[in-house]
């Protein structure tokens, strides 16, 4: 059984809730990444993607000095590192998420993306479940 721990990226990029949109965007550019976890100490408060910055802030002409946490997705789905990749793919499809923070004992220890499930599972994630991610629900 392949678990999330087997395929997760453990090199996380995080920031605190007080970071600005500009600071987070600069961090994304410097690290060549598309998401940053918003943390309050050890607690995950949200996830902000490059798309969130563009669609929720820039498109409306909002100030890039605004708090990044105001534009982050809250109530983020997380799963334990021992979760089977198939179960994770099904949860991601059901909740329509492309990035999944991975936890151990309630602490974020990694992240798995849709691309990770598609390329690192060695067939462990059902293609049908992966196709359900980001598909419109009827």
HUJO-V112037 format. One record per residue. RES is the residue in three letters. PHI is phi as a letter, one per 20 degrees, with the letter a starting at -180 (NA if undefined). OMEGA is omega in whole degrees, -180 to 180 (NA if undefined). Layout:
RES:PHI:OMEGA, RES:PHI:OMEGA
This chain:
UNK:NA:176, UNK:e:-179, UNK:d:177, UNK:g:180, UNK:f:-179, UNK:f:-174, UNK:d:-175, UNK:f:171, UNK:e:-177, UNK:e:178, UNK:e:-174, UNK:e:172, UNK:d:-176, UNK:c:173, UNK:b:177, UNK:e:-175, UNK:f:-178, UNK:e:-180, UNK:f:179, UNK:e:176, UNK:g:180, UNK:f:179, UNK:f:-180, UNK:f:178, UNK:f:178, UNK:f:177, UNK:f:178, UNK:f:179, UNK:f:-178, UNK:f:-175, UNK:e:-180, UNK:l:-180, UNK:c:-178, UNK:d:179, UNK:b:177, UNK:c:177, UNK:e:177, UNK:e:-174, UNK:d:170, UNK:c:-171, UNK:m:179, UNK:e:-175, UNK:e:176, UNK:f:180, UNK:d:179, UNK:r:176, UNK:c:-179, UNK:d:179, UNK:d:176, UNK:f:178, UNK:f:177, UNK:g:-179, UNK:f:-178, UNK:f:-173, UNK:f:-175, UNK:e:-176, UNK:c:-175, UNK:g:-178, UNK:f:179, UNK:e:178, UNK:m:-180, UNK:f:-179, UNK:f:179, UNK:f:174, UNK:e:179, UNK:f:179, UNK:f:180, UNK:g:-177, UNK:f:179, UNK:f:-176, UNK:d:-179, UNK:f:173, UNK:e:178, UNK:e:-178, UNK:l:-175, UNK:f:173, UNK:f:173, UNK:c:175, UNK:c:180, UNK:f:-177, UNK:f:-180, UNK:e:179, UNK:f:177, UNK:f:-177, UNK:f:178, UNK:f:178, UNK:f:179, UNK:f:179, UNK:f:179, UNK:f:178, UNK:f:180, UNK:f:178, UNK:f:-180, UNK:f:-178, UNK:e:179, UNK:l:178, UNK:d:180, UNK:d:-179, UNK:c:-174, UNK:c:173, UNK:f:-177, UNK:d:-175, UNK:c:169, UNK:c:-178, UNK:l:176, UNK:n:-180, UNK:d:179, UNK:f:-178, UNK:c:-179, UNK:a:178, UNK:b:177, UNK:c:178, UNK:d:175, UNK:g:179, UNK:f:177, UNK:f:180, UNK:f:-177, UNK:f:-172, UNK:d:-173, UNK:d:-173, UNK:e:-179, UNK:l:180, UNK:n:-177, UNK:f:180, UNK:d:-180, UNK:f:-179, UNK:g:-180, UNK:f:178, UNK:f:179, UNK:f:180, UNK:f:-180, UNK:f:180, UNK:f:180, UNK:m:172, UNK:e:179, UNK:f:176, UNK:e:-177, UNK:d:NA
